[in-house]
Amino acid sequence: MSLTTPTVADINAQIISQLGASLSTVIPLLPKAFLRVLSKTLAAVYILLWKYGGFIFLQTFVRTATIKEVTINGKLVSPLKEWGLLVGLPAPTAATQAELTITITVTNQTGSLPAGTQFINADNGVTYLLLGAVLLDAPTKVGTIRAAGDQGGGNGAGEIGNLEVGDIVSFANPIANVFRDTVVASQTAVGADEESTESYRQRIIDRFGRRPQGGALIDYRVWGGEDANIVAIYPYTGVVGSDPNRPNGRVDVFAESTNPPDGIPTGPELDGVFDDIELDDAGLASRRPANAFVNVFAITRTSFTVVVADVSGIDISEQAALTLEIESAVSQFFRGREPFVSGVTLPPRTERITQAELITVASSLISEAGGTFLTATMALTTFPAATITNYTLGKGEKAKADAANVTVGYV
């Protein structure tokens, strides 16, 4: 059955036909004939009701509900957000502002920099504000700044405010007793863009499929993954009775975030995961069981060295492009592996990394290019000479093999 919205012309023609049949007469063709004017007016009303009914029908499903606010009977609602609230998800995650520590070079050790002093980065055009006063009593001083504005008229929130260690941030206006350029020493808070509608929609769908069960391991994945910046949660039960002060056991939770390059969460993000496991939307500690002690850790990354040896049959002009394809495929292969959590991880299991699978990844690309190769080997980057045929990821352990650690040898 197909629910296709008719056009105004279609409804108008139906009304004219029905009127003609009821009156047993031919409706005059004149545009201003009363019945033709009446049919067009009624058709416009019917089409509005038809479209309104279709819109309401779409709001009954999470996959098609709109996030835009609509006014119905005087009440302003966002259908998708209402679905989120039904399963305990608040509104989409708002954009966050980057925070950085900078090294300030002092030319004359006197005075201080007041909180709110403005800085700007020439590359991204973002304005930063100093979060606290800094005394100029040493040759170099460290201050903390936060993104506060951008060239698009925003408040500097989002990935646009992120900088790398060593980047230059300058005073927006010349300041006495300090060198104008400062250097980024570290990033204490990562700026993240506002969560997209489709990401929020998928989180709602996932929550419907993973309802809390009173403290089962899957609950920790649901609770800890509420922040859109947290992309994966790996919960494990600790050894029951290992600590006499906590006789009922422990839950160790490992978190992975969107932070480049390896998804290692920051301290504030780990604190946020703990809070999400502990507290509900009302701020009450109603989630984890009262007798469970929770530890939250960042995932670890194990780096692998990969060698694809004796590739033949490839023209010299095509070798560079093939190397890039192999590096990308190998990196994707390793980063697609994840640790296994009993009762949480869905099949197929991907915690085991084997040389046979690695050979398959390389073989498919080299064969498509018309070449052959001898073998593909892997080793832990910390022990590159010790070739291994298989490796099993442990608790909270993920893998990687970046381009710098992938070698393709041609003959």
C-alpha positions as CSV (number, residue, x, y, z in Angstrom):
1,M,0.0,0.0,0.0
2,S,1.4,3.4,-0.9
3,L,0.3,6.6,0.8
4,T,0.9,9.2,-1.9
5,T,-0.1,12.8,-1.2
6,P,-2.5,13.9,-4.0
7,T,-2.2,17.3,-5.6
8,V,-4.7,20.1,-5.3
9,A,-5.6,19.6,-9.0
10,D,-6.3,15.9,-8.3
11,I,-8.7,16.7,-5.4
12,N,-10.3,19.5,-7.3
13,A,-11.1,17.1,-10.2
14,Q,-12.5,14.5,-7.8
15,I,-14.8,17.1,-6.1
16,I,-16.0,18.3,-9.6
17,S,-16.7,14.7,-10.6
18,Q,-18.6,13.9,-7.4
19,L,-20.7,17.1,-7.6
20,G,-21.6,16.4,-11.3
21,A,-22.6,12.8,-10.4
22,S,-24.7,14.0,-7.4
23,L,-26.4,16.7,-9.3
24,S,-26.8,14.7,-12.5
25,T,-25.5,17.6,-14.6
26,V,-22.3,18.8,-16.2
27,I,-20.5,21.4,-14.2
28,P,-19.9,24.6,-16.3
29,L,-16.3,25.0,-17.5
30,L,-16.3,28.7,-16.8
31,P,-13.4,29.4,-14.2
32,K,-15.7,31.6,-12.1
33,A,-18.5,29.1,-12.0
34,F,-19.7,28.8,-8.4
35,L,-19.2,25.0,-8.1
36,R,-15.7,25.2,-9.6
37,V,-14.6,28.0,-7.3
38,L,-16.1,26.0,-4.4
39,S,-14.3,22.8,-5.4
40,K,-10.9,24.6,-5.6
41,T,-11.5,26.1,-2.1
42,L,-12.4,22.7,-0.6
43,A,-9.4,21.1,-2.4
44,A,-7.0,23.5,-0.7
45,V,-8.5,22.7,2.7
46,Y,-8.3,19.0,2.1
47,I,-4.7,19.1,1.0
48,L,-3.7,20.9,4.2
49,L,-5.4,18.2,6.3
50,W,-3.8,15.5,4.2
51,K,-0.3,16.9,4.6
52,Y,-0.8,17.6,8.3
53,G,-2.0,14.0,8.8
54,G,1.1,12.7,6.9
55,F,3.4,14.9,9.0
56,I,1.8,13.6,12.3
57,F,2.2,10.0,11.0
58,L,5.9,10.5,10.5
59,Q,6.4,11.8,14.0
60,T,5.3,8.4,15.4
61,F,8.6,6.9,14.4
62,V,12.1,7.9,15.7
63,R,13.6,7.3,12.3
64,T,11.4,10.0,10.6
65,A,10.6,12.4,13.5
66,T,11.8,16.0,13.0
67,I,14.0,17.8,15.5
68,K,12.5,21.2,14.5
69,E,10.2,22.8,17.0
70,V,6.5,23.0,15.9
71,T,3.6,24.6,17.6
72,I,0.6,22.3,18.1
73,N,-2.5,23.6,20.0
74,G,-0.3,26.4,21.4
75,K,2.5,24.1,22.7
76,L,6.0,24.3,21.2
77,V,7.5,20.8,20.9
78,S,10.3,19.0,19.1
79,P,9.1,15.5,18.3
80,L,12.6,13.9,18.1
81,K,13.7,15.5,21.4
82,E,10.4,14.2,23.0
83,W,11.4,10.7,21.9
84,G,14.8,11.2,23.4
85,L,13.3,12.3,26.8
86,L,11.1,9.1,26.8
87,V,14.2,6.9,27.0
88,G,16.2,9.2,29.2
89,L,18.3,11.1,26.6
90,P,18.4,14.9,27.0
91,A,18.8,17.3,24.0
92,P,21.6,16.8,21.5
93,T,25.1,17.5,23.0
94,A,25.9,21.1,22.6
95,A,29.2,22.3,21.1
96,T,32.0,22.7,23.6
97,Q,34.8,25.3,23.7
98,A,38.5,24.4,23.6
99,E,40.7,25.2,26.5
100,L,44.5,25.6,26.1
101,T,47.5,26.3,28.3
102,I,49.9,28.8,26.8
103,T,53.5,29.8,27.6
104,I,53.9,33.5,27.9
105,T,57.3,35.1,27.5
106,V,57.8,38.0,30.0
107,T,60.1,40.8,28.9
108,N,59.8,42.9,32.1
109,Q,58.9,41.1,35.3
110,T,56.4,43.5,36.7
111,G,52.6,43.8,36.8
112,S,50.1,41.1,35.8
113,L,47.7,40.1,33.0
114,P,44.1,40.5,34.0
115,A,41.5,37.7,33.4
116,G,39.7,38.2,30.2
117,T,42.8,39.3,28.2
118,Q,42.2,38.6,24.5
119,F,44.3,36.4,22.3
120,I,43.8,35.4,18.7
121,N,45.2,32.7,16.4
122,A,45.9,33.9,12.9
123,D,45.2,30.5,11.2
124,N,41.7,29.8,12.5
125,G,40.6,33.4,13.4
126,V,39.4,32.3,16.8
127,T,39.5,34.7,19.8
128,Y,40.5,33.3,23.1
129,L,40.1,34.7,26.6
130,L,42.5,34.3,29.6
131,L,40.6,32.5,32.3
132,G,42.5,33.8,35.3
133,A,44.9,36.6,36.2
134,V,48.6,35.8,35.6
135,L,51.4,37.5,37.6
136,L,54.4,38.5,35.5
137,D,57.0,37.6,38.0
138,A,59.1,35.1,36.0
139,P,60.8,35.0,32.6
140,T,58.0,32.6,31.4
141,K,54.5,32.1,32.8
142,V,51.7,29.7,32.0
143,G,48.1,30.8,31.5
144,T,44.9,29.0,30.5
145,I,42.7,30.4,27.7
146,R,39.3,29.4,26.3
147,A,37.9,29.9,22.9
148,A,35.4,32.7,23.0
149,G,34.6,33.9,19.5
150,D,35.1,33.2,15.8
151,Q,34.9,34.9,12.5
152,G,31.5,33.4,11.8
153,G,30.0,35.4,14.7
154,G,29.9,32.3,17.0
155,N,31.3,31.9,20.5
156,G,34.3,29.9,19.3
157,A,32.8,26.5,20.3
158,G,33.5,23.5,18.2
159,E,36.5,21.8,16.6
160,I,37.5,25.2,15.1
161,G,39.0,26.2,18.4
162,N,41.4,23.2,18.8
163,L,45.1,23.8,18.3
164,E,48.2,21.7,18.4
165,V,51.1,21.9,20.9
166,G,53.5,24.5,19.5
167,D,50.9,26.6,17.7
168,I,51.1,30.4,18.1
169,V,48.5,32.4,19.8
170,S,49.0,36.2,19.9
171,F,47.7,38.9,22.1
172,A,44.9,40.7,20.3
173,N,46.3,44.0,21.4
174,P,49.9,44.9,22.3
175,I,50.5,44.4,26.0
176,A,53.3,45.9,28.0
177,N,56.0,43.7,29.6
178,V,55.2,40.6,27.5
179,F,56.2,39.3,24.1
180,R,53.2,39.4,21.7
181,D,53.3,35.8,20.6
182,T,52.6,32.9,23.0
183,V,53.0,29.2,22.4
184,V,50.4,26.5,23.1
185,A,51.8,24.1,25.7
186,S,48.8,21.7,26.0
187,Q,45.1,21.3,25.4
188,T,43.1,20.7,28.6
189,A,39.7,20.6,27.0
190,V,38.9,19.6,23.4
191,G,36.4,21.7,21.5
192,A,33.7,19.6,19.9
193,D,31.0,20.5,17.4
194,E,27.3,20.3,18.2
195,E,25.9,16.8,17.9
196,S,24.3,16.3,14.5
197,T,20.6,15.4,14.3
198,E,21.3,12.0,12.8
199,S,23.8,11.1,15.5
200,Y,21.2,12.1,18.2
201,R,18.6,10.1,16.3
202,Q,20.8,7.0,16.3
203,R,21.5,7.3,20.0
204,I,17.8,7.3,20.7
205,I,17.3,4.2,18.5
206,D,20.2,2.5,20.3
207,R,18.8,3.3,23.7
208,F,15.4,1.8,22.7
209,G,17.3,-1.4,21.9
210,R,19.4,-1.3,25.1
211,R,17.0,-0.5,28.0
212,P,18.7,-0.4,31.4
213,Q,18.5,-3.7,33.3
214,G,19.4,-2.7,36.9
215,G,23.2,-2.8,36.6
216,A,24.0,-5.4,33.9
217,L,27.2,-4.8,32.0
218,I,25.3,-3.5,29.0
219,D,23.9,-0.7,31.2
220,Y,27.3,0.7,31.8
221,R,27.8,0.9,28.0
222,V,24.5,2.7,27.7
223,W,25.1,5.1,30.6
224,G,28.7,5.8,29.8
225,G,28.0,6.5,26.2
226,E,25.5,9.3,26.6
227,D,28.1,11.9,25.7
228,A,28.2,12.2,21.9
229,N,32.0,12.6,22.2
230,I,32.3,9.1,23.7
231,V,32.2,6.6,20.9
232,A,32.7,3.3,22.7
233,I,32.5,1.9,26.3
234,Y,34.0,-1.4,27.4
235,P,32.8,-2.5,30.9
236,Y,34.3,-5.4,32.8
237,T,33.5,-6.9,36.2
238,G,36.4,-6.8,38.6
239,V,37.4,-9.7,41.0
240,V,34.6,-10.1,43.5
241,G,35.9,-9.8,47.0
242,S,39.4,-8.6,46.1
243,D,39.1,-5.6,48.3
244,P,37.8,-6.3,51.8
245,N,36.4,-2.7,52.0
246,R,34.4,-3.3,48.8
247,P,33.3,-7.0,49.2
248,N,30.7,-6.9,46.4
249,G,33.0,-6.4,43.5
250,R,34.1,-3.8,41.1
251,V,33.3,-2.6,37.5
252,D,36.1,-1.3,35.4
253,V,34.9,0.9,32.5
254,F,37.2,1.8,29.6
255,A,36.1,4.7,27.4
256,E,37.0,5.7,23.8
257,S,36.4,9.3,22.5
258,T,36.4,11.1,19.2
259,N,39.7,12.8,20.1
260,P,42.3,12.5,17.4
261,P,44.4,10.6,16.6
262,D,43.8,7.6,18.9
263,G,40.5,8.3,20.7
264,I,42.1,8.7,24.1
265,P,39.6,10.6,26.4
266,T,40.7,13.7,28.3
267,G,40.4,13.9,32.1
268,P,37.2,15.9,32.0
269,E,35.7,13.4,29.5
270,L,36.5,10.5,31.9
271,D,34.9,12.5,34.7
272,G,31.8,13.0,32.5
273,V,31.6,9.2,31.9
274,F,31.7,8.5,35.6
275,D,29.0,11.1,36.3
276,D,26.8,9.6,33.5
277,I,27.1,6.2,35.1
278,E,26.5,7.6,38.6
279,L,23.8,10.2,38.1
280,D,20.5,10.4,36.2
281,D,19.2,13.5,34.3
282,A,17.9,14.9,37.6
283,G,21.3,14.6,39.3
284,L,20.3,11.7,41.5
285,A,22.5,8.7,42.0
286,S,19.9,6.3,40.7
287,R,21.8,4.3,38.1
288,R,24.7,2.0,39.2
289,P,23.9,-0.5,41.9
290,A,24.8,0.9,45.3
291,N,27.2,-2.0,46.1
292,A,29.2,-1.7,42.8
293,F,32.4,0.3,42.8
294,V,33.2,1.9,39.4
295,N,36.6,2.7,37.9
296,V,36.7,4.7,34.7
297,F,39.8,4.4,32.5
298,A,40.9,5.6,29.0
299,I,41.4,2.9,26.4
300,T,45.0,1.9,25.5
301,R,46.4,1.7,22.0
302,T,48.8,-1.0,20.9
303,S,50.8,-0.2,17.8
304,F,51.7,-2.8,15.2
305,T,54.5,-2.8,12.6
306,V,53.4,-4.3,9.3
307,V,55.7,-5.4,6.4
308,V,54.3,-6.4,3.0
309,A,57.2,-8.0,1.3
310,D,58.3,-8.6,-2.3
311,V,55.4,-7.0,-4.2
312,S,55.9,-7.7,-7.9
313,G,54.1,-7.0,-11.2
314,I,53.3,-3.4,-10.3
315,D,54.5,-0.6,-12.6
316,I,56.8,2.0,-11.0
317,S,54.4,4.8,-11.8
318,E,51.6,3.0,-9.8
319,Q,53.6,1.9,-6.8
320,A,53.1,5.1,-4.8
321,A,49.3,5.0,-5.2
322,L,49.1,1.3,-4.3
323,T,51.3,1.9,-1.2
324,L,48.8,4.6,0.0
325,E,45.9,2.2,-0.6
326,I,47.6,-0.6,1.4
327,E,48.5,1.7,4.3
328,S,44.9,3.0,4.5
329,A,43.4,-0.6,4.3
330,V,45.8,-1.9,6.9
331,S,45.2,1.0,9.3
332,Q,41.4,0.5,8.9
333,F,41.8,-3.2,9.5
334,F,43.7,-2.7,12.8
335,R,41.5,0.1,14.0
336,G,38.4,-2.0,13.3
337,R,39.5,-4.6,15.9
338,E,38.0,-4.2,19.4
339,P,38.2,-6.1,22.7
340,F,35.5,-8.6,23.6
341,V,33.1,-8.0,26.5
342,S,31.0,-11.0,27.5
343,G,27.3,-10.2,27.3
344,V,28.0,-6.8,25.6
345,T,29.9,-7.4,22.4
346,L,27.8,-8.5,19.4
347,P,29.1,-11.1,17.0
348,P,31.3,-11.4,15.0
349,R,34.1,-11.2,17.6
350,T,37.0,-9.1,16.5
351,E,39.4,-9.1,19.4
352,R,41.7,-11.5,17.7
353,I,44.2,-10.2,15.1
354,T,45.8,-12.8,12.8
355,Q,48.4,-12.7,10.1
356,A,46.1,-14.7,7.8
357,E,43.5,-11.8,7.9
358,L,46.3,-9.3,7.3
359,I,47.4,-11.2,4.3
360,T,43.9,-11.2,3.0
361,V,43.7,-7.4,3.3
362,A,46.9,-6.9,1.3
363,S,46.1,-9.6,-1.2
364,S,42.8,-8.1,-2.3
365,L,44.4,-4.7,-3.2
366,I,47.6,-6.1,-4.8
367,S,45.6,-8.6,-6.9
368,E,43.3,-5.8,-8.1
369,A,46.4,-4.0,-9.3
370,G,47.6,-7.1,-11.2
371,G,50.5,-7.9,-8.9
372,T,51.6,-10.6,-6.5
373,F,53.5,-10.6,-3.2
374,L,55.4,-12.9,-1.0
375,T,53.8,-12.3,2.4
376,A,52.5,-9.8,5.0
377,T,53.9,-10.0,8.5
378,M,53.1,-8.1,11.7
379,A,54.9,-7.4,14.9
380,L,54.4,-5.2,18.0
381,T,56.0,-1.8,17.3
382,T,57.8,-2.1,20.6
383,F,59.4,-5.4,19.4
384,P,59.6,-5.0,15.6
385,A,61.9,-7.9,15.1
386,A,59.6,-10.4,16.9
387,T,57.1,-11.4,14.2
388,I,53.8,-12.7,15.5
389,T,51.0,-14.7,13.8
390,N,48.2,-13.7,16.1
391,Y,47.3,-11.3,18.9
392,T,44.3,-11.1,21.2
393,L,43.3,-7.7,22.5
394,G,42.9,-7.4,26.3
395,K,40.6,-5.3,28.5
396,G,40.1,-1.8,27.0
397,E,42.9,-2.4,24.5
398,K,42.6,-1.3,20.9
399,A,45.0,-1.6,18.0
400,K,46.5,0.7,15.4
401,A,49.0,0.5,12.5
402,D,49.6,3.9,11.1
403,A,51.3,4.7,7.8
404,A,54.6,5.3,9.5
405,N,54.6,1.7,10.7
406,V,53.5,0.1,7.4
407,T,56.2,-0.9,4.9
408,V,55.5,-2.1,1.3
409,G,58.5,-3.5,-0.5
410,Y,58.6,-3.8,-4.3
411,V,60.7,-5.9,-6.5
